């Protein structure tokens, strides 16, 4: 589990990419949820039509979400995964689950690959295997458009009446604890929600005063709520996102090769442009 000068940040991220860098599952209710047959790209491993069980949360705009107008599941990670499968001559069978059960479900082999803007860190590496990073992002403070009581993390922390909305176990939560507040993971100023979407709704309702998120998601929520939200302050932390797999999965190497090929030919840059600049909620 960001948008102060989001377009500048995303241009930087796109440049970095080009430089080289769970619960019972249910199928997402969209055309993308149906298995899709791939077409092998030259020089990449051939998965021979294998079906890949992919899982996400559909609550992390614009990486994975349900379009409110069409009811279709979509986003950057949907497009990227479908393209990876196409290049590897594989099919994707989409499932959804909650964030708090996703890593365990991957560990248990319920699904083959998981994604939800998952930050690569050592604690998670002990539980699952990661792909190479497919995106680098930063944490920012999402606030209501009329917010004037604070201008950055320091002035936020100085006012004990101000509250942060977050989701337990996410990078956003830990940045709130250690980069904004006092290092106490039980700090009552952090209000926990099941999804980032619920935290944002609490922000809009005035129940909390900021929600920390990466630039990509911040842009999505600002765009979906014109005139109601904005991003405040400077970046609070940098993170890399990766796909997760069961330890020892034979899909890690093929995914890595497909991701690298998508970096090299500009596909990841085009996805960045589509979802972070062109998409209009």
C-alpha positions as CSV (number, residue, x, y, z in Angstrom):
1,X,0.0,0.0,0.0
2,X,1.6,11.1,-3.4
3,X,1.1,13.7,-5.9
4,X,2.8,16.8,-5.1
5,X,4.0,17.7,-8.5
6,X,2.8,14.2,-9.5
7,X,3.5,14.6,-13.2
8,X,7.1,15.6,-12.5
9,X,7.5,12.6,-10.2
10,X,6.0,10.2,-12.7
11,X,8.2,11.5,-15.5
12,X,11.2,10.8,-13.3
13,X,9.8,7.3,-12.5
14,X,9.2,6.5,-16.1
15,X,12.8,7.5,-16.8
16,X,14.0,5.3,-14.0
17,X,12.1,2.4,-15.5
18,X,13.4,3.0,-19.0
19,X,17.0,3.1,-17.6
20,X,16.8,-0.4,-16.5
21,X,15.8,-0.9,-13.7
22,X,-5.8,-13.8,-0.7
23,X,-9.5,-15.7,1.7
24,X,-11.4,-17.4,-0.9
25,X,-10.7,-16.0,-4.3
26,X,-13.4,-15.0,-6.7
27,X,-13.0,-14.0,-10.3
28,X,-13.0,-10.3,-11.1
29,X,-16.3,-9.3,-12.7
30,X,-14.9,-8.0,-16.0
31,X,-13.8,-9.1,-19.4
32,X,-10.3,-9.0,-18.1
33,X,-11.2,-11.6,-15.5
34,X,-11.6,-14.2,-18.3
35,X,-8.6,-16.3,-19.2
36,X,-6.8,-14.8,-22.2
37,X,-4.6,-16.8,-24.6
38,X,-1.0,-15.5,-25.1
39,X,1.2,-15.2,-28.1
40,X,4.9,-16.0,-27.5
41,X,7.4,-13.1,-28.1
42,X,10.7,-14.0,-29.6
43,X,13.5,-14.8,-27.2
44,X,11.3,-15.3,-24.2
45,X,10.4,-18.5,-22.3
46,X,7.4,-20.4,-23.8
47,X,4.8,-21.3,-21.2
48,X,2.9,-23.3,-23.8
49,X,-0.6,-21.9,-23.1
50,X,-0.3,-22.4,-19.3
51,X,-3.0,-20.7,-17.2
52,X,-1.6,-18.3,-14.6
53,X,-3.8,-17.7,-11.6
54,X,-3.3,-14.0,-10.9
55,X,-4.7,-12.3,-7.8
56,X,-5.2,-8.6,-6.9
57,X,-7.4,-6.5,-4.6
58,X,-9.2,-4.1,-7.0
59,X,-8.8,-1.2,-4.5
60,X,-5.6,0.5,-5.6
61,X,-6.4,3.1,-8.3
62,X,-5.0,3.3,-10.9
63,X,-3.0,0.0,-10.5
64,X,-6.0,-2.2,-9.9
65,X,-9.6,-1.1,-9.4
66,X,-13.2,-1.4,-10.7
67,X,-14.3,1.4,-13.0
68,X,-17.3,3.0,-11.4
69,X,-18.9,3.8,-14.8
70,X,-18.6,0.3,-16.3
71,X,-18.1,-2.1,-13.4
72,X,-15.0,-3.4,-15.2
73,X,-11.8,-4.4,-13.4
74,X,-8.9,-2.6,-14.9
75,X,-5.6,-0.7,-14.2
76,X,-1.9,-0.6,-14.8
77,X,-1.3,-4.0,-13.2
78,X,-4.1,-5.7,-15.2
79,X,-2.6,-4.4,-18.5
80,X,1.0,-5.3,-17.5
81,X,0.1,-8.8,-16.4
82,X,-1.9,-9.5,-19.6
83,X,1.0,-8.3,-21.7
84,X,3.5,-10.4,-19.8
85,X,1.2,-13.5,-20.3
86,X,0.9,-12.7,-24.0
87,X,4.7,-12.5,-24.4
88,X,5.1,-15.8,-22.6
89,X,2.3,-17.7,-24.5
90,X,0.2,-18.0,-21.3
91,X,-3.3,-17.3,-20.2
92,X,-4.4,-15.2,-17.2
93,X,-7.2,-16.3,-14.9
94,X,-8.0,-13.3,-12.6
95,X,-9.1,-13.6,-9.0
96,X,-9.5,-11.0,-6.2
97,X,-8.8,-11.1,-2.5
98,X,-8.2,-8.7,0.4
99,X,-4.7,-7.3,0.9
100,X,-4.4,-8.8,4.4
101,X,-4.7,-12.3,3.1
102,X,-2.8,-12.0,-0.2
103,X,0.7,-12.8,0.8
104,X,-0.4,-15.8,2.8
105,X,-2.5,-17.0,-0.1
106,X,0.5,-16.8,-2.5
107,X,2.7,-18.6,0.1
108,X,0.1,-21.4,0.3
109,X,-0.1,-21.8,-3.5
110,X,-3.7,-20.7,-3.9
111,X,-2.6,-18.4,-6.7
112,X,0.4,-18.2,-8.9
113,X,1.2,-14.4,-8.9
114,X,0.0,-11.6,-6.7
115,X,0.0,-7.8,-7.2
116,X,-1.3,-4.8,-5.3
117,X,1.4,-2.2,-5.6
118,X,3.5,-4.5,-3.3
119,X,6.7,-2.9,-2.0
120,X,9.7,-5.1,-2.2
121,X,11.3,-5.4,1.3
122,X,13.3,-7.9,3.2
123,X,10.5,-8.9,5.5
124,X,8.3,-9.9,2.6
125,X,11.2,-11.5,0.8
126,X,11.4,-14.0,3.6
127,X,7.8,-15.1,2.8
128,X,7.5,-14.9,-1.0
129,X,9.7,-14.5,-4.1
130,X,9.5,-11.1,-5.9
131,X,9.9,-10.3,-9.5
132,X,12.3,-7.6,-10.6
133,X,10.8,-4.1,-9.9
134,X,8.2,-3.0,-12.4
135,X,7.7,0.5,-10.9
136,X,9.4,2.9,-8.5
137,X,7.2,5.2,-6.5
138,X,7.2,7.6,-3.6
139,X,4.9,8.3,-0.6
140,X,3.0,11.6,-0.4
141,X,0.3,13.1,1.8
142,X,-3.2,13.1,0.2
143,X,-5.4,15.7,1.8
144,X,-8.7,17.5,1.3
145,X,-8.4,20.3,-1.3
146,X,-9.0,23.1,1.3
147,X,-6.5,21.9,3.8
148,X,-4.5,24.8,5.4
149,X,-3.8,23.5,9.0
150,X,-0.5,21.8,7.9
151,X,1.8,22.0,5.0
152,X,4.2,19.0,5.5
153,X,4.8,16.0,7.7
154,X,6.5,18.1,10.4
155,X,3.6,20.5,10.8
156,X,1.2,17.6,10.7
157,X,3.0,15.7,13.4
158,X,3.1,18.9,15.6
159,X,-0.7,19.0,15.8
160,X,-2.0,16.2,18.0
161,X,-5.6,16.6,16.8
162,X,-4.7,15.5,13.2
163,X,-5.3,11.9,12.2
164,X,-3.9,9.6,9.4
165,X,-6.0,7.0,7.7
166,X,-4.0,3.9,6.7
167,X,-4.2,0.2,6.0
168,X,-2.4,-2.2,8.4
169,X,0.8,-3.9,7.2
170,X,1.4,-1.6,4.2
171,X,4.3,0.6,3.3
172,X,2.0,3.6,3.8
173,X,1.3,2.5,7.4
174,X,5.0,2.2,8.2
175,X,5.9,5.5,6.6
176,X,3.1,7.1,8.7
177,X,4.5,5.5,11.9
178,X,8.2,6.1,11.3
179,X,8.5,9.1,8.9
180,X,5.6,11.2,10.1
181,X,4.8,10.3,13.7
182,X,6.8,9.0,16.6
183,X,7.6,5.4,15.7
184,X,4.8,3.9,17.8
185,X,2.8,1.4,15.7
186,X,-0.1,1.7,18.1
187,X,-0.3,5.5,17.9
188,X,-4.0,6.4,18.2
189,X,-3.5,9.1,15.6
190,X,-3.4,6.3,12.9
191,X,-6.9,5.1,12.0
192,X,-6.8,1.7,10.2
193,X,-9.1,0.7,7.3
194,X,-9.5,-2.5,5.3
195,X,-8.7,-0.8,2.0
196,X,-7.1,2.4,0.8
197,X,-10.4,3.3,-0.8
198,X,-12.1,3.2,2.6
199,X,-9.3,5.4,4.0
200,X,-9.8,7.9,1.2
201,X,-13.6,8.0,1.8
202,X,-12.9,8.7,5.5
203,X,-10.6,11.5,4.4
204,X,-13.3,13.0,2.1
205,X,-15.8,12.7,5.0
206,X,-13.5,14.5,7.4
207,X,-12.9,11.5,9.7
208,X,-9.1,11.6,9.1
209,X,-6.9,14.4,7.8
210,X,-4.5,12.7,5.5
211,X,-3.8,9.4,3.8
212,X,-0.3,8.5,2.6
213,X,0.0,6.9,-0.8
214,X,2.2,6.6,-3.8
215,X,2.1,9.1,-6.6
216,X,0.3,6.8,-8.9
217,X,-2.6,6.1,-6.6
218,X,-2.8,9.7,-5.4
219,X,-3.2,10.9,-9.0
220,X,-6.0,8.3,-9.5
221,X,-7.9,9.5,-6.4
222,X,-7.4,13.2,-7.1
223,X,-8.7,12.6,-10.7
224,X,-11.7,10.6,-9.4
225,X,-12.6,13.4,-7.0
226,X,-12.0,16.7,-8.9
227,X,-11.7,19.7,-6.7
228,X,-11.9,17.6,-3.5
229,X,-8.4,16.3,-3.0
230,X,-4.8,17.4,-3.4
231,X,-1.3,16.3,-2.6
232,X,0.7,18.1,0.0
233,X,4.4,18.4,1.0
234,X,7.5,16.5,-0.3
235,X,8.0,12.8,-0.9
236,X,8.3,10.9,2.4
237,X,9.9,7.7,1.1
238,X,10.8,5.8,-2.1
239,X,9.7,2.2,-2.8
240,X,9.9,-0.4,-5.6
241,X,6.9,-2.5,-6.6
242,X,7.1,-6.1,-7.6
243,X,4.9,-9.1,-8.4
244,X,4.9,-11.8,-5.7
245,X,5.2,-15.6,-6.1
246,X,5.3,-18.7,-3.9
247,X,8.9,-19.5,-2.9
248,X,10.7,-21.4,-5.6
249,X,8.0,-20.6,-8.3
250,X,9.1,-21.4,-11.8
251,X,7.3,-18.2,-13.0
252,X,9.7,-15.8,-11.5
253,X,12.4,-16.0,-14.2
254,X,9.9,-15.8,-17.1
255,X,8.1,-12.8,-15.5
256,X,11.5,-11.1,-15.0
257,X,12.5,-11.6,-18.6
258,X,9.1,-10.4,-19.9
259,X,9.3,-7.3,-17.6
260,X,12.8,-6.5,-18.8
261,X,11.7,-6.8,-22.4
262,X,8.8,-4.4,-21.7
263,X,11.2,-1.9,-20.2
264,X,13.5,-2.2,-23.1
265,X,10.8,-1.7,-25.8
266,X,9.0,1.1,-24.0
267,X,5.8,-0.8,-23.1
268,X,6.1,0.1,-19.4
269,X,6.5,3.8,-20.4
270,X,3.4,3.5,-22.5
271,X,1.5,2.0,-19.6
272,X,2.7,4.9,-17.4
273,X,1.4,7.4,-19.9
274,X,-2.0,5.6,-20.3
275,X,-2.8,5.2,-16.6
276,X,-1.0,8.1,-14.9
277,X,-1.6,10.8,-17.6
278,X,-4.3,9.9,-20.0
279,X,-6.8,7.9,-17.9
280,X,-9.8,10.0,-16.8
281,X,-12.0,8.4,-14.1
